[in-house]
Amino acid sequence: MVRNPGADPLKYHLALRQAEAAGRLTSPQAEYYRVYLSTLGKGQYRVGLYREAVESLERANSLYSTDDVFKGGPPANFGFLAMAYHRLGQKEKAQAALDRLRQFVKSRGW
């Protein structure tokens, strides 16, 4: 739900509440905790919580090691980071996130 633009705002709020509930059931030591944080950050972005979205997405990205397929975080995280930083008026950070997304896409031949 949170990855798709243009949905009913109530659905985004519900998805965010569900992500928050999932987080309460997820151990920060679990391997998939980074997926939870990524989903949480996207939900926060969708409801206008841009600072919180940046915090969640940056934290999620920090949990991806250089050995992972998504070195430093999955591409969608960088797209959402670029949008959140832009909304916060942090143009340089928005551009850096967008550049990371572009690098990933080019490196994978998409």
Secondary structure, DSSP 8 states (H G I E B T S, - for coil): -TTSTT--HHHHHHHHHHHHHHHHTS-TTSTTHHHHHHHHHHHHHHTT-HHHHHHHHHHHHHT--TTSSSTTS-HHHHHHHHHHHHHTT-HHHHHHHHHHHHHHHHHHT-
